[in-house]
């Protein structure tokens, strides 16, 4: 499934992404201002943040972690979380399908009461986020999520996918071949690739891409 820049603006809407992926949204949030963040809240689904630029801090159930470029934050359903940024930043966010009461929003403890926890969340530092998660745990739907930067002419070789893969172009342009069909993707375009597809990716002039594997 391909999602163009103009249509990749959903977050809580259900039934848009195909049922073969665990995801319900994969969005890019560029040019975010220093000093901003989000209040303490939780969700009726799981959420991922991939900070591809900027520095700040994030809290998961009161535990503080540092945010640096390429930091991944996983907040499963039932985790109270928030972040605050000290510099301008760029974030990329994913959510899974709604569960429980299926409330499509930030749920506040002072309004709705404390959440029922599922599993602990985790943070992978920017410097350490260079491959599969060290221990994703039993609930985490992804095995990795990170920033990839391609110089001119670089990309990934052709391969038959053993797991679902997802690509979100942050800047530049990539040429993606899926089962022999060639496509060009640019800023904020997303490609959701199902296991079993044969894909190849190249960037003629260079690109920055958020990459996820289930």
C-alpha positions in Angstrom: 0.0 0.0 0.0 1.3 3.5 -0.9 0.2 6.6 0.9 1.0 10.0 -0.7 2.1 13.1 1.1 -1.4 14.6 0.6 -3.2 11.7 2.2 -0.7 10.8 4.9 -2.4 12.9 7.6 -4.4 10.4 9.5 -3.6 9.3 13.1 -6.6 8.0 15.0 -8.8 6.9 12.1 -9.5 3.2 11.9 -9.8 0.9 8.9 -7.5 3.0 6.6 -4.4 0.8 6.8 -4.7 -2.8 5.5 -5.5 -5.5 8.0 -2.2 -7.4 7.3 -0.2 -4.7 9.2 -0.3 -4.0 12.9 -0.1 -0.3 12.2 -2.9 2.3 11.9 -0.7 5.4 11.2 2.8 6.3 10.2 3.3 10.1 10.1 6.1 12.6 9.8 6.1 15.8 11.9 8.9 18.1 10.7 10.0 21.6 11.9 8.7 21.3 15.4 9.6 24.2 17.7 12.0 24.2 20.7 10.2 24.1 24.1 7.2 22.1 22.8 6.2 18.6 23.7 3.1 16.7 25.0 1.4 16.5 28.4 1.3 13.3 30.5 -1.2 11.0 28.9 -1.9 7.4 27.8 -3.7 5.6 24.9 -6.1 2.8 24.0 -3.4 1.5 21.7 0.4 1.3 21.3 2.5 4.2 20.1 6.0 4.7 18.7 8.0 7.9 18.5 11.2 8.2 16.3 13.0 11.5 16.9 15.1 12.1 13.8 16.4 15.5 14.9 16.6 17.4 18.2 17.3 16.9 21.8 15.1 16.7 24.8 13.7 14.2 27.4 10.9 11.7 27.7 9.1 10.1 30.6 7.6 6.6 30.7 5.6 6.1 33.9 7.7 8.7 35.7 11.1 7.3 34.5 13.2 9.9 32.5 15.2 9.2 29.4 17.3 11.4 27.1 16.2 12.1 23.5 18.9 12.5 20.9 18.6 12.1 17.1 17.5 8.6 16.1 16.0 7.8 19.5 13.1 5.4 19.5 10.4 5.5 22.2 7.8 2.6 22.5 4.8 3.3 24.7 2.4 0.3 24.9 -1.2 0.7 25.9 -1.4 1.6 29.6 1.8 3.6 29.9 1.6 7.2 30.9 4.1 9.1 28.8 5.2 12.6 27.8 8.1 14.5 26.3 9.7 17.9 26.3 12.2 19.2 23.7 15.1 21.7 24.3 15.8 22.3 20.6 13.9 22.4 17.4 13.1 18.9 16.4 11.6 16.4 14.0 9.4 13.5 15.1 7.8 10.5 13.4 5.0 8.7 15.0 3.2 5.3 14.6 0.1 3.9 16.4 -1.5 0.5 16.3 -5.3 -0.1 16.2 -7.5 1.1 19.1 -8.4 -1.4 21.8 -10.4 -1.4 25.1 -12.7 1.7 25.0 -11.2 2.7 21.6 -10.8 6.4 22.6 -9.0 8.2 19.7 -7.2 10.8 21.8 -4.8 11.7 24.6 -6.3 10.2 27.7 -5.5 12.1 30.9 -5.3 10.4 34.3 -7.0 13.4 36.1 -10.0 13.0 33.8 -10.3 9.3 33.1 -8.4 7.8 36.0 -5.2 5.7 35.8 -4.7 3.2 33.0 -4.6 -0.6 33.3 -1.0 -1.5 32.3 -0.1 -4.0 29.7 3.7 -4.3 29.4 6.6 -1.9 30.1 7.6 0.5 27.5 11.2 1.1 26.4 13.6 3.7 24.9 16.5 2.9 22.5 19.1 5.7 22.4 19.9 7.4 19.1 23.5 6.1 19.2 22.3 2.5 20.0 19.4 2.4 17.5 21.2 0.8 14.6 19.4 -2.5 14.2 16.7 -4.7 15.7 15.5 -3.8 19.2 17.6 -5.6 21.9 14.4 -6.9 23.6 11.1 -5.9 22.1 9.1 -8.0 24.4 5.9 -10.0 23.9 3.6 -7.1 22.8 5.8 -4.9 20.7 4.6 -5.2 17.0 7.9 -3.9 15.5 11.3 -5.5 15.5 13.1 -2.3 14.5 12.4 1.4 13.7 15.2 3.8 12.8 16.5 6.6 10.5 18.3 5.6 7.4 20.3 8.2 5.4 21.2 7.4 1.8 23.9 9.3 -0.2 23.4 9.7 -4.0 23.2 6.2 -5.6 22.8 4.3 -2.3 19.8 2.2 -1.2 18.9 -1.3 -0.3 19.4 -4.3 -2.5 16.6 -6.4 -3.9 15.2 -8.9 -1.5 12.1 -11.0 -0.9 10.6 -9.8 2.4 10.2 -12.3 5.3 8.4 -9.6 7.4 6.3 -6.6 6.7 8.4 -3.4 6.0 7.4 0.2 6.1 9.2 3.2 4.6 8.5 6.9 5.2 10.4 9.4 3.1 11.5 12.4 5.3 13.5 14.3 2.6 14.9 13.7 -0.8 13.5 11.1 -3.3 13.8 7.4 -3.5 13.0 5.0 -6.3 11.2 1.9 -5.0 10.7 -1.2 -7.0 8.0 -3.6 -5.7 7.6 -6.9 -7.5 9.0 -5.3 -10.7 6.9 -2.1 -10.5 8.9 1.1 -10.2 7.7 4.0 -8.1 9.2 7.3 -7.0 8.6 8.5 -3.5 9.4 11.9 -2.0 8.9 13.8 1.2 6.1 12.4 3.5 5.2 9.6 1.1 4.9 6.2 2.8 5.1 2.6 1.5 3.7 -0.3 3.4 5.2 -3.5 2.1 3.7 -6.9 2.9 5.9 -10.0 3.7 6.5 -11.9 0.5 6.9 -8.9 -1.7 10.2 -8.4 -3.6 11.6 -4.9 -3.1 14.6 -2.8 -4.1 15.2 0.8 -3.2 17.7 3.4 -4.5 18.1 7.2 -4.2 19.6 9.0 -7.1 20.4 12.2 -5.2 20.2 11.2 -1.6 17.4 10.8 0.9 16.5 10.5 4.6 14.0 7.7 5.4 12.3 6.3 8.5 12.4 2.5 8.2 10.3 0.1 10.2 10.1 -3.7 10.2 7.5 -5.8 11.9 
